[in-house]
């Protein structure tokens, strides 16, 4: 996979957070061309970081076009707050009109989380 973008880290996975917390998994295939996608994605990154309860995200896209973004939030209320942000709702609408062939959203609770890093 390529095009890794992380909420707080330029490379590598985000750290493990103290459970429980929520995750939103957004899996998509894109249409051809950018049509403002990159600039909007950058703006969404800025906006979501302002939300209390946002922990970070990880994102990758395969050469074949499958994209997976996993966003982490402290609780369901933080996810609902993100869903209600006007600019985010506008980006979702434009995504359906211009940027995505298809997508799926999964929301779940993380009950266990750990990490490891080589010294």
N, C-alpha and C positions, 0 to 999 in steps of 0.2 A: 504494500500500500504506500501511497505517497501523500504529499501535501499535509503533513502533520501540523496542526495548529492547537496549541494548548492555552488554556486560560491563564496560567501563571508561569509556564515554562516553555522555553524555545524548543526543547527536544526532550524526549523521554516521557514516561507516563507521569501523571499527577500523583502526588503522595496519597497514601491511604488516609481516609478521613475516619473519625470516630463515629461508628454506627449508633443508632440507625440514621439514615438519610435517604433522600430520594434521587432517582436517576431518570432521565428522559433519554431514550435511544431513538434517534432520528435516522432512518435508513432511506436512501434516495438514489434515483438515477436522474441525471441532469439532461436538459435539452442541449443542443449545440450552441456555442457562443456564450459570451459573458452577459451582454445586455444589462449591465449595471449590477450584476450579481456580486462581484468582488467588493465594490464600494459599499453595498448594502450589508454584506456579511461583516465587513470591518465595523460598520456603524452598529450592528447588532451586538458585536463583541464589546464595544464601548458601553452600550446601554445596559447589557445584562450584568456587567461588572459593578454597576452602581446599585444593584438590588441587594438589600440585606438578605442573607440566606443563600446567595449564589456562592458555590464552592469552586467551580471551574469546569472546564470541558476538554475533551480530546476529540480529534477529528482526523479522518483519513479518507482517501479516495483511491480506488484501484485504477490501474490503467484502462480497464474495461468500463469504468464509469460508475461503479457502485460506491456510494459515499455513506459513511457511518459517522455520526457525531453523537457522543455520549456527554450529556450535561448533568452536573451534580448540584443538588440543592439541599439545604438543611432540612426542609420539610415541604409538605404538600402546599402550604400557604404561599411559600416562595414561588413554587411553580405556577400557581394560580395568579400571583401578582405579575409574573413574567408574561403569562398568556394575555393579560389585560392591558399591557403597554400598547398604546396606540400605534407607535411606529413599528412595533413587532407585528401587530395584527395587519398593518399595511404590507409589510414584507411577506407575510404568509400569503396574502391575497395575490401579490405580484408573483410569488413563487409558483402558485397554481396556474397563473396566466402565462408566465414566461420561462421559468427556470427549471421546472421539474417535469419529467415524464411520469414519474410516480414516486410516492413516498409512503412510509409507514412510521408511526410513532408508537413507542412502547414506554409506559411509565411504570416504575416499580420501586420497591423499597429495598435498600441494601441493608442486610442484617449482619453481614460479616465483611470485613475489609482488612487486608494486610498487604504489605509490600516488602521488597527486598532490593538491595542495591549493592553491587560489587564495590569494594573499597578501592 
